[in-house]
Amino acid sequence: MANAAELHRRIDRIKAELTTLGPLRPGTLSQQYNVCGTPGCRCKDDPPQKHGPYPQLSYTWHARSRSEFVREAEIPQLQEQLRNYARLRTLVDEWIDAAIQLARLEREQRRRPQANSQPKSRASRTPASKRA
């Protein structure tokens, strides 16, 4: 287990790295194929020849699932935002892990008897009424 100073340094490093992250976006980028509403279109043939692929971003935010079609020109920027968001989640998880380890370590240190405290002598633990 790491010592408290190491854990504090790790948390400080994580905080510093968080400030370097750029724009963020949650979600997953996928390719979607669609069927249109035009009667007699090839997408309704047997077998169907669907339209696409179209890049689509899917994500859940504030308990709502959302999907957005993305233009091809926006994909590189979006991929960077998705990587930044994934890195954010990883860093937050590392921070929480370090904070939990630090809290356990501090709790253990509080539970240990003080190194400089002397155990009480037997005479001081015996009530005065029984010493006589």
MDAnalysis code that builds the backbone (N, CA, C; Angstrom):
import MDAnalysis as mda
import numpy as np

u = mda.Universe.empty(396, n_residues=132, atom_resindex=np.repeat(np.arange(132), 3), trajectory=True)
u.add_TopologyAttr("name", ["N", "CA", "C"] * 132)
u.add_TopologyAttr("resid", np.arange(1, 133))
u.add_TopologyAttr("resname", ["MET", "ALA", "ASN", "ALA", "ALA", "GLU", "LEU", "HIS", "ARG", "ARG", "ILE", "ASP", "ARG", "ILE", "LYS", "ALA", "GLU", "LEU", "THR", "THR", "LEU", "GLY", "PRO", "LEU", "ARG", "PRO", "GLY", "THR", "LEU", "SER", "GLN", "GLN", "TYR", "ASN", "VAL", "CYS", "GLY", "THR", "PRO", "GLY", "CYS", "ARG", "CYS", "LYS", "ASP", "ASP", "PRO", "PRO", "GLN", "LYS", "HIS", "GLY", "PRO", "TYR", "PRO", "GLN", "LEU", "SER", "TYR", "THR", "TRP", "HIS", "ALA", "ARG", "SER", "ARG", "SER", "GLU", "PHE", "VAL", "ARG", "GLU", "ALA", "GLU", "ILE", "PRO", "GLN", "LEU", "GLN", "GLU", "GLN", "LEU", "ARG", "ASN", "TYR", "ALA", "ARG", "LEU", "ARG", "THR", "LEU", "VAL", "ASP", "GLU", "TRP", "ILE", "ASP", "ALA", "ALA", "ILE", "GLN", "LEU", "ALA", "ARG", "LEU", "GLU", "ARG", "GLU", "GLN", "ARG", "ARG", "ARG", "PRO", "GLN", "ALA", "ASN", "SER", "GLN", "PRO", "LYS", "SER", "ARG", "ALA", "SER", "ARG", "THR", "PRO", "ALA", "SER", "LYS", "ARG", "ALA"])
u.atoms.positions = np.array([
    [0.850, -1.175, 0.000],
    [0.000, 0.000, 0.000],
    [0.898, 1.241, 0.000],
    [0.492, 2.243, -0.740],
    [1.262, 3.485, -0.831],
    [1.149, 4.273, 0.478],
    [2.139, 5.134, 0.710],
    [2.053, 5.971, 1.900],
    [1.264, 7.243, 1.574],
    [0.962, 8.018, 2.589],
    [0.113, 9.201, 2.431],
    [0.736, 10.217, 1.477],
    [2.033, 10.426, 1.560],
    [2.688, 11.402, 0.693],
    [2.574, 10.993, -0.779],
    [2.762, 9.696, -1.061],
    [2.628, 9.203, -2.435],
    [1.205, 9.398, -2.945],
    [0.229, 9.113, -2.103],
    [-1.171, 9.264, -2.506],
    [-1.512, 10.728, -2.768],
    [-1.012, 11.639, -1.935],
    [-1.244, 13.066, -2.162],
    [-0.600, 13.512, -3.482],
    [0.617, 13.001, -3.761],
    [1.277, 13.350, -5.030],
    [0.479, 12.818, -6.219],
    [-0.038, 11.598, -6.095],
    [-0.828, 11.019, -7.176],
    [-2.092, 11.846, -7.420],
    [-2.761, 12.253, -6.359],
    [-3.970, 13.079, -6.502],
    [-3.625, 14.423, -7.133],
    [-2.514, 15.031, -6.722],
    [-2.090, 16.304, -7.317],
    [-1.790, 16.153, -8.806],
    [-1.149, 15.033, -9.188],
    [-0.854, 14.778, -10.601],
    [-2.149, 14.641, -11.397],
    [-3.119, 13.933, -10.831],
    [-4.411, 13.749, -11.498],
    [-5.098, 15.100, -11.686],
    [-5.107, 15.916, -10.653],
    [-5.728, 17.248, -10.747],
    [-5.061, 18.078, -11.840],
    [-3.735, 18.014, -11.909],
    [-3.012, 18.774, -12.936],
    [-3.370, 18.283, -14.332],
    [-3.467, 16.973, -14.494],
    [-3.806, 16.428, -15.813],
    [-5.237, 16.781, -16.205],
    [-6.139, 16.847, -15.238],
    [-7.526, 17.218, -15.539],
    [-7.602, 18.614, -16.159],
    [-6.739, 19.513, -15.712],
    [-6.786, 20.876, -16.240],
    [-6.292, 20.964, -17.677],
    [-5.607, 19.938, -18.163],
    [-5.080, 19.964, -19.530],
    [-6.051, 19.377, -20.545],
    [-7.126, 18.752, -20.075],
    [-8.076, 18.152, -21.009],
    [-8.770, 19.239, -21.816],
    [-9.035, 18.929, -23.056],
    [-9.739, 19.867, -23.922],
    [-11.240, 19.641, -23.870],
    [-11.927, 19.979, -24.948],
    [-13.383, 19.810, -25.006],
    [-13.792, 18.350, -24.803],
    [-14.938, 18.151, -24.154],
    [-15.408, 16.813, -23.790],
    [-16.752, 16.514, -24.429],
    [-16.968, 15.251, -24.767],
    [-18.273, 14.761, -25.190],
    [-18.399, 13.326, -24.718],
    [-19.497, 12.973, -24.059],
    [-19.719, 11.559, -23.740],
    [-20.298, 10.856, -24.961],
    [-20.196, 9.559, -24.994],
    [-20.909, 8.824, -26.021],
    [-20.061, 7.864, -26.809],
    [-20.732, 7.319, -27.838],
    [-20.131, 6.339, -28.731],
    [-20.451, 6.728, -30.157],
    [-19.455, 6.652, -31.004],
    [-19.630, 6.954, -32.419],
    [-19.839, 5.633, -33.156],
    [-20.904, 5.557, -33.953],
    [-21.182, 4.332, -34.700],
    [-21.635, 4.675, -36.119],
    [-21.799, 3.654, -36.927],
    [-22.281, 3.810, -38.301],
    [-23.699, 3.246, -38.370],
    [-24.631, 4.026, -38.887],
    [-26.032, 3.606, -38.970],
    [-26.476, 3.532, -40.422],
    [-27.359, 2.591, -40.705],
    [-27.989, 2.448, -42.013],
    [-29.483, 2.684, -41.821],
    [-30.096, 3.402, -42.762],
    [-31.495, 3.784, -42.602],
    [-32.365, 3.278, -43.742],
    [-33.654, 3.187, -43.458],
    [-34.682, 2.883, -44.436],
    [-35.535, 4.143, -44.560],
    [-35.737, 4.610, -45.786],
    [-36.502, 5.835, -45.977],
    [-37.994, 5.524, -46.143],
    [-38.781, 6.539, -46.341],
    [-40.215, 6.357, -46.490],
    [-40.700, 6.400, -47.932],
    [-39.784, 6.406, -48.902],
    [-40.162, 6.480, -50.305],
    [-40.604, 5.105, -50.805],
    [-41.858, 4.992, -51.297],
    [-42.311, 3.691, -51.818],
    [-41.468, 3.264, -53.027],
    [-41.124, 2.006, -53.110],
    [-40.374, 1.467, -54.237],
    [-38.879, 1.747, -54.174],
    [-38.390, 2.332, -53.096],
    [-36.951, 2.616, -52.956],
    [-36.185, 1.310, -52.761],
    [-34.909, 1.324, -53.140],
    [-34.050, 0.132, -53.007],
    [-33.937, -0.349, -51.570],
    [-34.199, 0.572, -50.612],
    [-34.066, 0.180, -49.208],
    [-35.213, -0.725, -48.767],
    [-36.225, -0.841, -49.627],
    [-37.354, -1.726, -49.310],
    [-37.341, -3.016, -50.137],
    [-36.313, -3.188, -50.978],
    [-36.189, -4.400, -51.797],
    [-35.999, -5.615, -50.903],
    [-36.048, -6.768, -51.537],
    [-35.783, -8.005, -50.821],
    [-34.579, -8.663, -51.471],
    [-33.399, -8.635, -50.921],
    [-33.006, -8.078, -49.626],
    [-32.866, -6.545, -49.720],
    [-33.082, -5.864, -48.599],
    [-33.019, -4.401, -48.621],
    [-31.585, -3.891, -48.812],
    [-31.463, -2.786, -49.512],
    [-30.182, -2.091, -49.674],
    [-30.332, -0.747, -48.963],
    [-30.063, -0.755, -47.677],
    [-30.314, 0.418, -46.842],
    [-29.399, 1.586, -47.203],
    [-29.862, 2.782, -46.860],
    [-29.091, 4.004, -47.075],
    [-28.030, 4.125, -45.982],
    [-26.866, 4.610, -46.355],
    [-25.824, 4.807, -45.368],
    [-24.537, 4.205, -45.823],
    [-23.564, 4.130, -44.976],
    [-23.631, 4.372, -43.539],
    [-23.557, 5.874, -43.207],
    [-24.184, 6.218, -42.097],
    [-24.157, 7.569, -41.575],
    [-23.554, 7.524, -40.172],
    [-22.575, 8.397, -39.910],
    [-22.004, 8.420, -38.561],
    [-23.019, 8.980, -37.566],
    [-23.115, 8.326, -36.412],
    [-24.080, 8.735, -35.391],
    [-23.428, 8.688, -34.016],
    [-23.664, 9.732, -33.236],
    [-23.209, 9.799, -31.852],
    [-24.382, 9.427, -30.960],
    [-24.165, 8.463, -30.060],
    [-25.195, 8.063, -29.100],
    [-24.630, 8.235, -27.702],
    [-25.432, 8.798, -26.801],
    [-24.988, 9.006, -25.424],
    [-26.193, 9.160, -24.510],
    [-25.947, 9.007, -23.223],
    [-26.952, 9.240, -22.198],
    [-26.439, 10.347, -21.304],
    [-27.280, 11.348, -21.088],
    [-26.902, 12.475, -20.243],
    [-28.117, 12.904, -19.447],
    [-27.963, 13.054, -18.153],
    [-29.061, 13.399, -17.244],
    [-30.242, 12.443, -17.446],
    [-29.915, 11.152, -17.471],
    [-30.893, 10.059, -17.564],
    [-31.706, 10.083, -18.858],
    [-31.219, 10.742, -19.882],
    [-31.904, 10.756, -21.177],
    [-30.956, 10.244, -22.251],
    [-31.405, 9.249, -22.998],
    [-30.616, 8.742, -24.116],
    [-30.836, 9.645, -25.323],
    [-29.755, 9.894, -26.028],
    [-29.834, 10.784, -27.191],
    [-28.990, 10.202, -28.313],
    [-29.381, 10.524, -29.533],
    [-28.603, 10.161, -30.711],
    [-28.587, 11.350, -31.648],
    [-27.430, 11.578, -32.251],
    [-27.273, 12.688, -33.180],
    [-26.486, 12.199, -34.385],
    [-26.957, 12.544, -35.569],
    [-26.158, 12.268, -36.750],
    [-25.049, 13.305, -36.814],
    [-23.891, 12.881, -37.322],
    [-22.703, 13.725, -37.334],
    [-22.214, 13.848, -38.778],
    [-21.809, 15.034, -39.156],
    [-21.241, 15.238, -40.490],
    [-19.832, 14.649, -40.531],
    [-19.458, 14.129, -41.692],
    [-18.132, 13.516, -41.861],
    [-17.018, 14.475, -41.446],
    [-17.160, 15.757, -41.760],
    [-16.116, 16.734, -41.453],
    [-15.957, 16.945, -39.943],
    [-16.977, 16.630, -39.161],
    [-16.931, 16.825, -37.710],
    [-16.332, 15.632, -36.959],
    [-16.134, 14.526, -37.639],
    [-15.707, 13.287, -36.978],
    [-14.359, 13.424, -36.267],
    [-13.309, 13.981, -36.873],
    [-12.030, 14.078, -36.136],
    [-12.155, 14.872, -34.834],
    [-12.856, 15.986, -34.878],
    [-13.045, 16.801, -33.675],
    [-13.864, 16.030, -32.639],
    [-14.897, 15.343, -33.066],
    [-15.732, 14.565, -32.164],
    [-14.941, 13.424, -31.527],
    [-14.098, 12.765, -32.312],
    [-13.290, 11.671, -31.767],
    [-12.344, 12.182, -30.678],
    [-11.785, 13.366, -30.872],
    [-10.930, 13.958, -29.841],
    [-11.740, 14.234, -28.573],
    [-12.947, 14.770, -28.725],
    [-13.802, 15.051, -27.577],
    [-14.163, 13.763, -26.837],
    [-14.438, 12.700, -27.573],
    [-14.758, 11.403, -26.960],
    [-13.544, 10.852, -26.205],
    [-12.336, 10.977, -26.785],
    [-11.108, 10.529, -26.099],
    [-10.893, 11.337, -24.825],
    [-11.109, 12.649, -24.892],
    [-10.943, 13.495, -23.710],
    [-11.931, 13.096, -22.613],
    [-13.156, 12.797, -23.003],
    [-14.151, 12.388, -22.009],
    [-13.757, 11.050, -21.376],
    [-13.291, 10.107, -22.193],
    [-12.851, 8.808, -21.664],
    [-11.678, 8.996, -20.704],
    [-10.753, 9.898, -21.044],
    [-9.620, 10.176, -20.156],
    [-10.099, 10.808, -18.856],
    [-11.071, 11.711, -18.947],
    [-11.661, 12.323, -17.754],
    [-12.204, 11.250, -16.821],
    [-12.969, 10.317, -17.358],
    [-13.555, 9.251, -16.534],
    [-12.460, 8.411, -15.886],
    [-11.408, 8.097, -16.639],
    [-10.294, 7.306, -16.100],
    [-9.605, 8.064, -14.963],
    [-9.346, 9.356, -15.175],
    [-8.681, 10.153, -14.145],
    [-9.533, 10.282, -12.890],
    [-10.826, 10.473, -13.061],
    [-11.719, 10.576, -11.901],
    [-11.718, 9.256, -11.130],
    [-11.754, 8.140, -11.845],
    [-11.698, 6.834, -11.171],
    [-10.386, 6.666, -10.401],
    [-9.268, 7.079, -11.008],
    [-7.971, 6.987, -10.326],
    [-7.958, 7.876, -9.081],
    [-8.537, 9.063, -9.187],
    [-8.598, 9.996, -8.056],
    [-9.400, 9.376, -6.917],
    [-10.542, 8.791, -7.249],
    [-11.379, 8.163, -6.224],
    [-10.649, 6.993, -5.580],
    [-9.976, 6.165, -6.383],
    [-9.199, 5.045, -5.825],
    [-8.143, 5.548, -4.845],
    [-7.416, 6.588, -5.245],
    [-6.371, 7.137, -4.373],
    [-6.981, 7.743, -3.109],
    [-8.118, 8.412, -3.246],
    [-8.774, 9.024, -2.088],
    [-9.257, 7.956, -1.104],
    [-9.764, 6.847, -1.614],
    [-10.201, 5.751, -0.744],
    [-9.002, 5.159, -0.012],
    [-7.904, 4.921, -0.742],
    [-6.685, 4.395, -0.099],
    [-6.182, 5.355, 0.970],
    [-6.206, 6.653, 0.672],
    [-5.744, 7.661, 1.625],
    [-6.627, 7.675, 2.870],
    [-7.939, 7.599, 2.682],
    [-8.854, 7.586, 3.827],
    [-8.616, 6.353, 4.701],
    [-8.403, 5.194, 4.073],
    [-8.116, 3.971, 4.848],
    [-6.814, 4.097, 5.624],
    [-5.805, 4.628, 4.957],
    [-4.507, 4.802, 5.594],
    [-4.618, 5.747, 6.791],
    [-5.317, 6.863, 6.612],
    [-5.487, 7.824, 7.708],
    [-6.286, 7.209, 8.858],
    [-7.302, 6.414, 8.520],
    [-8.095, 5.752, 9.563],
    [-7.240, 4.761, 10.339],
    [-6.395, 3.998, 9.638],
    [-5.503, 3.043, 10.311],
    [-4.521, 3.771, 11.228],
    [-4.018, 4.907, 10.769],
    [-3.069, 5.664, 11.589],
    [-3.742, 6.209, 12.847],
    [-4.996, 6.599, 12.762],
    [-5.712, 7.084, 13.948],
    [-5.987, 5.955, 14.934],
    [-6.171, 4.745, 14.428],
    [-6.471, 3.592, 15.291],
    [-5.248, 3.072, 16.014],
    [-4.062, 3.235, 15.432],
    [-2.838, 2.735, 16.060],
    [-2.563, 3.510, 17.333],
    [-2.105, 2.815, 18.368],
    [-1.742, 3.535, 19.593],
    [-0.560, 4.451, 19.299],
    [-0.520, 5.561, 19.986],
    [0.562, 6.516, 19.796],
    [1.878, 5.864, 20.204],
    [2.908, 6.038, 19.413],
    [4.204, 5.413, 19.681],
    [4.842, 5.978, 20.944],
    [4.592, 7.249, 21.245],
    [5.239, 7.853, 22.404],
    [4.397, 7.758, 23.673],
    [3.196, 7.204, 23.583],
    [2.385, 7.078, 24.808],
    [2.833, 5.834, 25.566],
    [2.942, 5.961, 26.879],
    [3.393, 4.880, 27.740],
    [2.170, 4.106, 28.244],
    [2.248, 2.773, 28.258],
    [1.138, 2.041, 28.864],
    [1.083, 2.369, 30.354],
    [-0.104, 2.440, 30.863],
    [-0.267, 2.782, 32.281],
    [0.261, 1.642, 33.141],
    [0.848, 2.035, 34.261],
    [1.364, 1.004, 35.167],
    [0.185, 0.324, 35.843],
    [0.441, -0.838, 36.372],
    [-0.612, -1.607, 37.024],
    [-1.161, -0.841, 38.219],
    [-0.324, -0.167, 38.932],
    [-0.761, 0.567, 40.123],
    [-1.699, 1.690, 39.744],
    [-1.442, 2.361, 38.623],
    [-2.298, 3.480, 38.250],
    [-3.667, 3.004, 37.722],
    [-3.744, 1.735, 37.291],
    [-5.004, 1.207, 36.801],
    [-5.862, 0.644, 37.942],
    [-5.270, 0.362, 39.089],
    [-6.006, -0.210, 40.214],
    [-6.656, 0.924, 40.985],
    [-7.958, 0.837, 41.268],
    [-8.622, 1.880, 42.032],
    [-7.967, 2.048, 43.397],
    [-7.972, 3.261, 43.907],
    [-7.337, 3.581, 45.189],
    [-7.902, 2.765, 46.323],
    [-9.180, 2.454, 46.273],
    [-9.809, 1.705, 47.360],
    [-9.256, 0.288, 47.469],
    [-8.754, -0.281, 46.379],
    [-8.228, -1.633, 46.410],
    [-6.743, -1.676, 46.681],
    [-6.046, -0.517, 46.569],
    [-4.593, -0.496, 46.797],
    [-4.268, -0.587, 48.294],
    [-5.098, -0.188, 49.129],
    [-4.790, -0.134, 50.551],
    [-4.865, -1.441, 51.251],
])
